[in-house]
């Protein structure tokens, strides 16, 4: 994922390794906006349904006319999937093999931060009327802000898809109003008319048919519907094609910062090893 400045769009790439030079690849598509939704766990007809997070992008088609635009559910999660990691990585990040069978708010938060790192959404939306759930994600370290006391290296060791402390969302927001029955029908209608695409590897939606998945996707689709992008699209202007450079320079600075942070930590460890002796630390 890369952000363009002129016009303000997000370029989406698939099948490209993280270290690749993106200037050598064409984006699969551009989005006018990419948002992330998170909904809490709930009791559904006496059955526990885990909380769910998803990323939805609205495609840029260049058409200045007011209309309903194509949306894509890019990814989803209730927890970090152990299948995406090697045994060594699972140990490093404290990831249990059965985490998907025992989801909690902690695992949902881990999945949400991972989705943020991978897709860099501008906003995170939550349903209204649940202040405790809202505060839990508003205070998440890594969504809208990182603790300045810790460097990139420290976060990279704790968060599997961490890229930079600058890669944050603009806000964690509650929607003003939610009509769940309408939003469910909206999802079904958009699917039937091919205006909503949900990637085939979104197994929580396609295979488990989680009610919370429908809720989160409907929440974002309804919010996009009510916040029309037509007039912003009409005002878009295009640059000479070099508007990614700022992000690349920033990424290079982030790498230098991470390297310096790692060197500082290693220096502290080495110094500590030299001072350690006897039966206790610093003796």
Residue frames as qw, qx, qy, qz and C-alpha x, y, z in Angstrom:
[[0.000, 0.889, 0.458, 0.000, 0.00, 0.00, 0.00],
 [0.396, -0.031, 0.012, 0.918, 1.25, 3.47, -0.92],
 [0.081, 0.816, 0.442, -0.364, -0.35, 6.85, -0.52],
 [0.411, 0.433, 0.313, 0.739, -0.38, 9.33, -3.38],
 [0.127, -0.447, -0.294, 0.835, -0.54, 13.06, -2.80],
 [0.370, 0.508, -0.090, -0.773, -1.82, 14.33, -6.17],
 [0.521, -0.527, -0.134, -0.658, -4.49, 13.15, -6.33],
 [0.353, -0.397, 0.689, -0.493, -5.09, 11.91, -2.79],
 [0.897, 0.066, -0.278, -0.337, -5.43, 8.19, -3.51],
 [0.572, -0.487, 0.657, -0.060, -4.10, 4.93, -2.12],
 [0.579, 0.454, -0.613, -0.287, -2.29, 2.58, -4.48],
 [0.830, -0.252, 0.432, -0.248, -2.83, -1.12, -3.76],
 [0.386, 0.524, -0.740, -0.170, -0.29, -3.77, -4.79],
 [0.916, -0.192, 0.258, -0.239, -0.70, -7.55, -4.57],
 [0.964, 0.151, 0.071, 0.209, 1.94, -10.24, -4.85],
 [0.390, 0.747, -0.289, 0.455, 4.82, -7.82, -4.25],
 [0.720, -0.260, -0.446, 0.465, 7.39, -8.50, -1.54],
 [0.302, -0.906, -0.221, 0.197, 7.80, -5.82, 1.11],
 [0.467, -0.569, 0.280, 0.616, 11.41, -5.03, 0.16],
 [0.542, 0.418, 0.540, 0.489, 10.62, -4.66, -3.58],
 [0.086, -0.234, 0.113, 0.962, 11.04, -1.34, -5.41],
 [0.374, 0.584, 0.664, -0.281, 7.41, -0.40, -6.03],
 [0.222, 0.684, -0.219, -0.660, 8.42, 2.05, -8.77],
 [0.050, 0.276, -0.858, -0.429, 8.98, -1.03, -10.93],
 [0.065, 0.342, 0.937, -0.003, 5.40, -2.27, -10.47],
 [0.280, -0.321, -0.306, -0.851, 2.01, -0.99, -11.49],
 [0.365, -0.039, 0.635, -0.680, -0.63, -0.87, -8.73],
 [0.104, 0.302, 0.939, 0.130, -3.45, -3.36, -9.05],
 [0.059, -0.762, -0.515, -0.388, -5.86, -0.51, -8.44],
 [0.110, 0.240, -0.295, 0.918, -6.32, 2.83, -6.67],
 [0.278, -0.619, -0.725, 0.116, -8.72, 3.60, -3.84],
 [0.064, -0.733, -0.081, -0.672, -10.30, 6.92, -2.97],
 [0.417, -0.592, 0.434, -0.536, -10.35, 5.76, 0.65],
 [0.639, 0.010, -0.763, 0.099, -9.43, 2.74, 2.74],
 [0.467, -0.537, 0.283, -0.644, -11.15, 2.33, 6.10],
 [0.342, 0.066, -0.911, 0.220, -11.02, -0.27, 8.87],
 [0.632, -0.449, -0.081, -0.626, -14.00, -1.41, 10.97],
 [0.238, 0.112, -0.894, 0.364, -13.94, -3.27, 14.28],
 [0.644, -0.413, -0.182, -0.618, -17.01, -4.66, 16.02],
 [0.318, -0.443, 0.722, -0.425, -17.19, -6.35, 19.45],
 [0.166, -0.060, -0.983, -0.053, -18.01, -9.99, 20.20],
 [0.534, -0.107, 0.094, -0.833, -21.66, -10.74, 20.81],
 [0.397, 0.104, 0.885, -0.221, -24.18, -13.39, 21.73],
 [0.438, 0.211, -0.437, -0.756, -26.05, -14.48, 18.62],
 [0.831, -0.105, -0.316, -0.446, -28.99, -16.79, 19.29],
 [0.850, -0.485, 0.180, -0.099, -27.23, -18.21, 22.34],
 [0.895, 0.134, 0.059, 0.422, -23.92, -18.72, 20.54],
 [0.348, -0.750, 0.152, 0.542, -20.74, -16.71, 21.14],
 [0.659, 0.665, 0.171, 0.308, -19.58, -14.84, 18.05],
 [0.608, -0.324, -0.023, 0.724, -16.09, -13.33, 18.20],
 [0.080, 0.859, -0.007, -0.506, -15.32, -9.69, 17.51],
 [0.722, 0.379, 0.431, 0.386, -14.24, -8.98, 13.96],
 [0.075, -0.742, 0.179, 0.641, -12.10, -6.47, 12.06],
 [0.682, 0.423, 0.497, 0.330, -11.94, -5.83, 8.32],
 [0.157, -0.464, 0.245, 0.836, -10.45, -3.42, 5.79],
 [0.499, 0.659, 0.561, 0.046, -12.62, -2.01, 3.00],
 [0.229, -0.316, 0.298, 0.871, -11.39, 0.09, 0.08],
 [0.497, 0.723, 0.361, -0.316, -13.51, 2.13, -2.32],
 [0.652, 0.147, 0.453, 0.590, -12.18, 1.92, -5.89],
 [0.071, 0.659, -0.108, -0.741, -11.22, 5.03, -7.80],
 [0.613, 0.405, 0.639, 0.226, -12.74, 4.88, -11.30],
 [0.259, -0.094, 0.282, 0.919, -12.11, 8.45, -12.47],
 [0.056, -0.586, -0.659, -0.468, -15.83, 9.06, -13.06],
 [0.039, 0.092, -0.307, 0.947, -16.90, 12.49, -11.72],
 [0.515, -0.350, -0.391, -0.678, -20.58, 11.57, -11.76],
 [0.431, -0.318, 0.582, -0.612, -22.42, 10.89, -8.52],
 [0.822, 0.038, -0.466, -0.325, -23.00, 7.15, -8.19],
 [0.839, -0.455, 0.283, -0.092, -22.48, 4.10, -6.02],
 [0.337, 0.713, -0.613, -0.042, -18.87, 2.95, -6.36],
 [0.884, 0.053, -0.464, 0.029, -17.25, -0.46, -6.24],
 [0.405, -0.723, 0.465, -0.310, -15.87, -1.54, -2.84],
 [0.747, 0.230, -0.617, 0.089, -13.47, -4.33, -1.92],
 [0.739, -0.629, 0.203, -0.128, -13.07, -6.14, 1.40],
 [0.429, 0.688, -0.578, 0.094, -9.29, -6.60, 1.31],
 [0.435, 0.155, -0.815, 0.352, -8.69, -8.53, 4.51],
 [0.661, -0.565, -0.154, -0.468, -10.21, -9.53, 7.84],
 [0.435, 0.235, -0.760, 0.421, -9.32, -10.92, 11.25],
 [0.680, -0.659, -0.179, -0.267, -10.36, -12.01, 14.72],
 [0.674, -0.630, 0.323, 0.213, -6.76, -12.81, 15.70],
 [0.153, 0.671, -0.659, -0.303, -3.37, -13.27, 14.10],
 [0.958, 0.156, -0.073, -0.229, -3.54, -16.50, 12.09],
 [0.620, -0.534, 0.549, 0.172, -0.79, -18.96, 13.18],
 [0.817, 0.336, 0.413, 0.220, -0.76, -20.37, 9.64],
 [0.378, 0.908, -0.026, 0.179, 0.82, -17.11, 8.46],
 [0.179, -0.840, 0.490, -0.149, 3.89, -17.60, 10.66],
 [0.631, 0.293, -0.702, 0.151, 6.75, -20.04, 11.03],
 [0.748, -0.476, -0.440, 0.142, 7.12, -21.95, 14.33],
 [0.520, -0.070, -0.238, 0.817, 9.99, -19.64, 15.25],
 [0.082, -0.351, -0.120, -0.925, 7.86, -16.55, 14.57],
 [0.616, -0.553, -0.443, -0.342, 5.00, -17.97, 16.63],
 [0.706, -0.371, -0.384, 0.465, 7.37, -18.35, 19.56],
 [0.338, 0.123, -0.059, 0.931, 8.80, -14.87, 19.04],
 [0.256, -0.334, -0.144, -0.896, 5.39, -13.17, 19.08],
 [0.239, 0.003, 0.773, -0.588, 3.85, -15.43, 21.72],
 [0.609, 0.140, -0.266, -0.734, 1.29, -16.74, 19.25],
 [0.548, -0.074, 0.794, -0.255, -0.55, -19.89, 20.35],
 [0.000, -0.004, 0.867, 0.499, -1.50, -22.48, 17.75],
 [0.060, -0.536, -0.841, -0.030, -5.11, -22.47, 19.02],
 [0.044, -0.258, -0.197, 0.945, -5.53, -18.68, 19.11],
 [0.318, -0.081, -0.467, -0.821, -8.30, -18.71, 16.48],
 [0.493, -0.377, -0.774, -0.126, -10.31, -21.11, 18.65],
 [0.439, -0.619, -0.489, 0.430, -10.03, -18.83, 21.69],
 [0.259, 0.537, 0.131, 0.792, -10.36, -15.23, 20.43],
 [0.330, -0.661, -0.448, 0.504, -10.43, -12.36, 22.93],
 [0.135, 0.983, 0.094, -0.079, -10.33, -8.57, 22.76],
 [0.394, -0.683, 0.472, 0.393, -6.53, -8.85, 22.97],
 [0.539, 0.053, 0.715, 0.442, -6.35, -11.08, 19.90],
 [0.342, 0.807, 0.466, 0.124, -8.80, -8.80, 18.09],
 [0.100, -0.952, 0.130, 0.259, -6.60, -5.82, 18.89],
 [0.492, -0.395, 0.623, 0.462, -3.54, -7.67, 17.57],
 [0.496, 0.413, 0.682, 0.344, -5.39, -8.41, 14.32],
 [0.165, 0.944, 0.283, -0.050, -6.57, -4.81, 14.02],
 [0.237, -0.827, 0.341, 0.379, -3.06, -3.40, 14.41],
 [0.525, -0.109, 0.715, 0.448, -1.76, -5.93, 11.87],
 [0.406, 0.676, 0.577, 0.214, -4.44, -4.86, 9.36],
 [0.012, -0.977, -0.023, 0.211, -3.49, -1.24, 9.98],
 [0.390, -0.595, 0.536, 0.455, 0.19, -1.99, 9.28],
 [0.507, 0.134, 0.756, 0.393, -0.61, -3.93, 6.10],
 [0.257, 0.639, 0.620, 0.376, -3.22, -1.65, 4.55],
 [0.244, -0.107, -0.119, 0.957, -2.66, 1.77, 6.18],
 [0.038, -0.720, -0.643, -0.260, -6.33, 2.83, 6.45],
 [0.057, 0.504, -0.078, 0.858, -7.08, 6.48, 7.12],
 [0.486, -0.382, 0.253, -0.744, -9.73, 5.78, 9.75],
 [0.192, -0.082, -0.966, 0.154, -10.92, 3.10, 12.15],
 [0.503, -0.290, -0.133, -0.803, -14.70, 2.93, 12.66],
 [0.071, -0.088, -0.931, 0.348, -16.52, 1.30, 15.57],
 [0.265, -0.594, -0.663, -0.372, -20.25, 0.93, 16.26],
 [0.189, -0.537, 0.200, -0.797, -21.93, 3.39, 18.64],
 [0.741, -0.462, -0.069, -0.483, -23.22, 2.73, 22.13],
 [0.933, -0.214, -0.194, 0.214, -20.30, 0.75, 23.55],
 [0.022, -0.949, 0.266, -0.170, -17.98, 3.21, 25.33],
 [0.685, -0.531, 0.489, 0.095, -15.80, 0.52, 26.93],
 [0.815, 0.265, 0.406, 0.316, -15.12, -1.14, 23.59],
 [0.365, 0.889, 0.048, 0.271, -14.42, 2.27, 22.06],
 [0.303, -0.882, 0.357, -0.059, -11.93, 3.21, 24.79],
 [0.843, -0.230, 0.443, 0.200, -10.15, -0.14, 24.44],
 [0.712, 0.413, 0.337, 0.457, -9.32, 0.59, 20.79],
 [0.100, 0.967, -0.007, 0.233, -8.86, 4.30, 21.22],
 [0.441, -0.795, 0.416, -0.009, -6.06, 3.47, 23.67],
 [0.957, 0.120, 0.177, 0.197, -4.47, 0.79, 21.45],
 [0.314, -0.721, 0.410, 0.463, -0.75, 1.40, 21.13],
 [0.360, -0.138, 0.745, 0.544, -0.13, 1.48, 17.39],
 [0.339, 0.655, 0.664, 0.126, -3.39, 2.60, 15.77],
 [0.168, 0.944, 0.179, 0.221, -3.30, 6.40, 15.94],
 [0.059, -0.879, 0.405, -0.246, -0.16, 6.91, 18.00],
 [0.843, 0.025, -0.449, 0.295, 2.90, 5.13, 19.35],
 [0.587, -0.781, -0.043, 0.209, 4.55, 5.67, 22.71],
 [0.394, 0.858, -0.277, 0.179, 7.53, 7.98, 21.95],
 [0.493, -0.686, 0.528, -0.080, 9.59, 6.30, 24.67],
 [0.758, -0.072, 0.630, 0.155, 10.10, 3.26, 22.45],
 [0.086, 0.535, -0.531, -0.652, 11.81, 3.12, 19.07],
 [0.732, 0.320, -0.331, -0.502, 10.92, 1.34, 15.87],
 [0.384, 0.307, -0.869, 0.062, 13.09, -1.64, 16.75],
 [0.224, -0.023, 0.786, -0.575, 11.18, -2.29, 19.98],
 [0.665, 0.298, 0.220, -0.649, 7.83, -2.25, 18.17],
 [0.608, 0.426, -0.580, -0.336, 9.16, -4.40, 15.31],
 [0.169, 0.213, -0.937, 0.221, 10.04, -7.10, 17.84],
 [0.291, 0.175, 0.729, -0.595, 6.50, -7.06, 19.26],
 [0.602, 0.539, 0.265, -0.527, 4.26, -6.47, 16.22],
 [0.725, 0.062, 0.610, 0.315, 4.72, -8.86, 13.26],
 [0.489, 0.615, 0.442, 0.433, 3.83, -6.44, 10.44],
 [0.225, -0.863, -0.086, 0.445, 5.20, -3.25, 11.96],
 [0.622, 0.573, 0.178, 0.502, 6.64, -0.81, 9.39],
 [0.282, 0.321, -0.170, 0.888, 7.05, 2.57, 11.05],
 [0.125, -0.481, -0.612, 0.615, 5.75, 4.63, 13.96],
 [0.163, 0.286, -0.137, -0.934, 4.61, 7.14, 11.33],
 [0.305, -0.127, -0.789, -0.517, 2.27, 4.60, 9.76],
 [0.090, 0.267, 0.737, -0.615, -0.82, 5.48, 11.78],
 [0.038, 0.641, 0.705, 0.300, -4.52, 6.12, 11.26],
 [0.014, 0.442, 0.016, 0.897, -6.05, 9.57, 11.48],
 [0.424, -0.280, 0.365, -0.780, -8.55, 8.56, 14.13],
 [0.122, -0.210, -0.968, 0.070, -10.58, 5.89, 15.92],
 [0.337, -0.063, -0.031, -0.939, -14.21, 6.95, 15.49],
 [0.299, 0.322, 0.856, -0.274, -17.69, 5.78, 16.43],
 [0.009, -0.366, -0.620, -0.694, -20.32, 6.05, 13.72],
 [0.277, -0.154, 0.194, -0.928, -23.14, 8.43, 14.60],
 [0.747, 0.061, 0.298, -0.591, -25.86, 5.88, 14.03],
 [0.010, 0.218, -0.947, -0.238, -26.10, 2.22, 13.09],
 [0.783, 0.132, 0.102, -0.599, -29.07, 0.48, 11.49],
 [0.369, -0.328, 0.863, 0.103, -28.02, -3.17, 11.59],
 [0.642, 0.397, 0.649, -0.094, -30.93, -4.57, 9.59],
 [0.464, 0.862, -0.012, -0.205, -30.43, -1.97, 6.86],
 [0.042, -0.746, 0.638, 0.187, -26.66, -2.55, 6.81],
 [0.557, -0.068, 0.826, 0.047, -27.14, -6.31, 6.45],
 [0.626, 0.633, 0.448, -0.082, -29.44, -5.74, 3.49],
 [0.215, 0.906, -0.272, -0.240, -26.95, -3.25, 2.06],
 [0.304, -0.489, 0.792, 0.204, -24.17, -5.88, 2.10],
 [0.584, 0.241, 0.774, 0.036, -26.40, -8.42, 0.36],
 [0.485, 0.823, 0.234, -0.181, -27.56, -5.88, -2.22],
 [0.070, 0.844, -0.462, -0.262, -24.03, -4.75, -3.04],
 [0.420, -0.261, 0.852, 0.173, -22.90, -8.37, -3.41],
 [0.591, 0.467, 0.656, -0.052, -25.85, -9.17, -5.69],
 [0.425, 0.894, 0.107, -0.089, -25.12, -6.15, -7.92],
 [0.824, 0.192, -0.004, 0.533, -21.33, -6.77, -8.01],
 [0.047, 0.879, -0.110, 0.461, -20.63, -3.44, -6.30],
 [0.523, -0.682, 0.470, -0.200, -19.03, -5.25, -3.36],
 [0.781, 0.329, -0.526, 0.069, -16.15, -7.68, -3.77],
 [0.650, -0.637, 0.377, -0.172, -14.95, -9.78, -0.85],
 [0.268, 0.580, -0.764, -0.095, -11.65, -11.52, -1.48],
 [0.856, -0.038, -0.456, -0.240, -11.94, -15.28, -1.63],
 [0.562, 0.109, -0.677, 0.463, -9.37, -15.77, 1.14],
 [0.306, -0.328, 0.345, -0.824, -11.63, -13.96, 3.63],
 [0.405, -0.114, -0.904, -0.071, -12.65, -17.30, 5.13],
 [0.022, 0.231, 0.674, -0.701, -14.29, -15.82, 8.24],
 [0.454, 0.313, 0.025, -0.833, -16.89, -14.26, 5.96],
 [0.581, 0.252, -0.566, -0.527, -17.24, -16.89, 3.26],
 [0.505, 0.029, -0.862, 0.028, -16.89, -20.08, 5.30],
 [0.200, -0.236, -0.770, 0.558, -17.95, -19.22, 8.84],
 [0.144, -0.622, -0.495, -0.589, -20.50, -16.53, 7.88],
 [0.325, -0.294, -0.558, 0.705, -19.88, -14.67, 11.11],
 [0.018, -0.869, -0.487, -0.081, -22.68, -12.22, 11.94],
 [0.341, -0.788, 0.040, 0.511, -20.01, -9.82, 13.20],
 [0.422, -0.064, 0.537, 0.728, -18.39, -9.95, 9.74],
 [0.115, 0.652, 0.611, 0.434, -21.61, -8.81, 8.10],
 [0.264, -0.889, -0.307, 0.212, -21.97, -6.15, 10.79],
 [0.427, -0.571, 0.217, 0.667, -18.49, -4.69, 10.28],
 [0.318, 0.140, 0.609, 0.713, -18.66, -4.72, 6.47],
 [0.007, -0.755, -0.600, -0.263, -22.15, -3.19, 6.55],
 [0.343, -0.804, -0.184, 0.450, -20.96, -0.53, 8.97],
 [0.339, -0.391, 0.364, 0.774, -18.25, 0.66, 6.57],
 [0.198, 0.345, 0.699, 0.594, -20.37, 0.37, 3.42],
 [0.105, -0.840, -0.532, -0.024, -23.12, 2.44, 5.03],
 [0.337, -0.754, -0.009, 0.564, -20.64, 5.06, 6.24],
 [0.320, -0.136, 0.530, 0.773, -19.09, 5.33, 2.76],
 [0.103, 0.581, 0.711, 0.383, -22.56, 5.63, 1.27],
 [0.191, -0.893, -0.383, 0.140, -23.43, 8.52, 3.58],
 [0.279, -0.766, 0.231, 0.530, -20.10, 10.30, 3.04],
 [0.751, 0.607, 0.242, 0.095, -20.08, 10.72, -0.73],
 [0.563, -0.403, 0.309, 0.652, -16.69, 11.24, -2.43],
 [0.538, 0.665, 0.437, 0.279, -18.06, 12.71, -5.68],
 [0.086, 0.994, 0.004, 0.068, -17.05, 16.32, -5.07],
 [0.500, -0.671, 0.472, 0.278, -13.56, 15.37, -3.87],
 [0.699, 0.147, 0.589, 0.377, -13.12, 13.30, -7.04],
 [0.400, 0.843, 0.298, 0.199, -14.15, 16.26, -9.20],
 [0.107, -0.974, 0.198, 0.007, -11.45, 18.41, -7.60],
 [0.822, -0.314, 0.347, 0.325, -8.62, 15.89, -7.98],
 [0.405, 0.846, -0.323, -0.124, -5.54, 16.96, -9.93],
 [0.975, 0.005, 0.036, 0.220, -2.69, 14.72, -11.06],
 [0.314, -0.812, 0.378, 0.315, 1.01, 15.29, -10.46],
 [0.440, 0.668, -0.551, -0.239, 3.98, 14.35, -12.64],
 [0.925, 0.036, -0.371, -0.066, 4.19, 10.88, -11.09],
 [0.490, 0.321, -0.592, 0.554, 6.89, 11.57, -8.48],
 [0.437, -0.591, 0.125, -0.667, 4.60, 12.05, -5.52],
 [0.920, -0.299, -0.252, 0.003, 5.69, 8.80, -3.81],
 [0.553, 0.458, -0.430, 0.548, 9.18, 10.11, -3.09],
 [0.297, -0.606, 0.348, -0.650, 8.28, 11.61, 0.27],
 [0.916, -0.282, 0.081, -0.274, 7.10, 8.21, 1.53],
 [0.900, 0.229, -0.246, 0.277, 10.29, 6.54, 0.32],
 [0.254, 0.571, -0.420, 0.658, 12.53, 9.10, 2.02],
 [0.587, -0.512, 0.266, -0.568, 10.47, 8.69, 5.15],
 [0.991, -0.086, -0.077, -0.072, 10.84, 4.89, 4.96],
 [0.685, 0.400, -0.374, 0.480, 14.61, 5.26, 4.59],
 [0.106, -0.583, 0.402, -0.698, 14.67, 7.47, 7.68],
 [0.830, -0.356, 0.113, -0.413, 12.60, 4.90, 9.54],
 [0.947, 0.121, -0.241, 0.173, 15.09, 2.17, 8.64],
 [0.387, 0.497, -0.433, 0.645, 17.98, 4.29, 9.88],
 [0.443, -0.532, 0.293, -0.660, 16.07, 5.01, 13.10],
 [0.958, -0.192, -0.037, -0.211, 15.34, 1.30, 13.60],
 [0.806, 0.292, -0.351, 0.377, 18.99, 0.40, 13.02],
 [0.096, 0.545, -0.427, 0.715, 20.16, 3.00, 15.54],
 [0.692, -0.435, 0.179, -0.548, 17.60, 1.76, 18.04],
 [0.984, -0.018, -0.178, 0.019, 18.77, -1.84, 17.61],
 [0.582, 0.421, -0.414, 0.559, 22.39, -0.75, 18.04],
 [0.237, -0.569, 0.357, -0.702, 21.52, 1.11, 21.23],
 [0.879, -0.308, 0.065, -0.357, 19.69, -1.92, 22.68],
 [0.921, 0.159, -0.267, 0.236, 22.58, -4.25, 21.79],
 [0.301, 0.546, -0.418, 0.661, 25.02, -1.81, 23.38],
 [0.523, -0.519, 0.287, -0.613, 22.96, -1.73, 26.57],
 [0.980, -0.133, -0.063, -0.132, 22.83, -5.53, 26.66],
 [0.760, 0.338, -0.349, 0.432, 26.57, -5.83, 26.12],
 [0.013, 0.578, -0.401, 0.710, 27.27, -3.25, 28.80],
 [0.743, -0.420, 0.158, -0.496, 24.94, -5.05, 31.19],
 [0.972, 0.035, -0.219, 0.076, 26.65, -8.38, 30.54],
 [0.522, 0.442, -0.431, 0.589, 30.01, -6.85, 31.44],
 [0.234, -0.512, 0.373, -0.738, 28.63, -5.41, 34.69],
 [0.874, -0.291, -0.094, -0.378, 26.80, -8.56, 35.73],
 [0.438, 0.379, -0.761, 0.293, 28.63, -10.79, 38.15],
 [0.147, -0.152, 0.765, -0.609, 28.44, -12.76, 41.42],
 [0.079, 0.354, 0.925, -0.118, 24.96, -13.75, 42.48],
 [0.186, 0.788, 0.491, -0.323, 23.09, -10.60, 41.41],
 [0.459, 0.725, 0.263, 0.440, 22.90, -7.83, 38.85],
 [0.097, 0.868, -0.150, 0.463, 25.39, -4.93, 39.14],
 [0.746, -0.648, 0.149, 0.032, 27.40, -6.71, 41.87]]
